[in-house]
């Protein structure tokens, strides 16, 4: 079978499409014929060695997949061959993947393989559940996979003020179409002044940041009293620096968050709820689809911030 392997950490060019043996399911695993692989920002960090998840080289890159079950392990009772599923595979960038049965979610017939990749939506849902009672929300990287889901879910929740930070005029239009009440181009020198003009002296109740670096420190100045800043990414590649004194004066807090710490029961519940929204057309994705063999270009385009929405590698049927 074809798979994306890497022999060392590095730039997108370390990724190579190679021939690998077919996986064999353990008793509690199933084999999935992969139809779509979601390219998440975490995949880039794994490839770069920032997330040191690779035990030894060469290795098939782990990833989020959706596809059709072709074989089940001897201990699997609740799944069967032919079912459409989605989940995270330890060796996911491949034509076939072995996945623990407990980690899979069955896809409804009306949800496509690409739309059924749930990590971004689960992350957004998790972020929005970290606090309650907020009326003003700021989302950085709002045109990306997680950010675009957060905008839509916040709209569904009825958050009155959804402020989206993006990197271009086209992306501003995109996030407005999803439900953002305001859109700011963070490449403009006065973006922070624009933000504070919108939130007013009371500031923003909740800020979701995926960029790290200097941005969170600037966003703290726009936080409301008792506000919350959640850092869940670091696309800048720079350490996140915040002056604790500013948090003290506002009785504000800054927390870190990752989708990978969601309890299994919560993940199952949210996955079902999110799939219902997707099937009903209430939660949408702009898909950037690449042939599986174009994995280098897909990673490069995400690194270069050239994509809006969801990036997916597709396999031929």
Beta strands, then each sheet from edge to edge (+ up, - down):
strand 1: 2-6
strand 2: 15-19
strand 3: 29-38
strand 4: 59-60
strand 5: 63-72
strand 6: 84-89
strand 7: 96-100
strand 8: 105-106
strand 9: 136-139
strand 10: 161-166
strand 11: 182-185
strand 12: 204-209
strand 13: 223-231
strand 14: 253-256
strand 15: 287-291
strand 16: 310-314
sheet 1: 2+ 1- 4+
sheet 2: 7+ 3- 5+ 6- 8+
sheet 3: 7+ 3- 16+ 15+
sheet 4: 11+ 10+ 9+ 12+ 13+ 14+
end
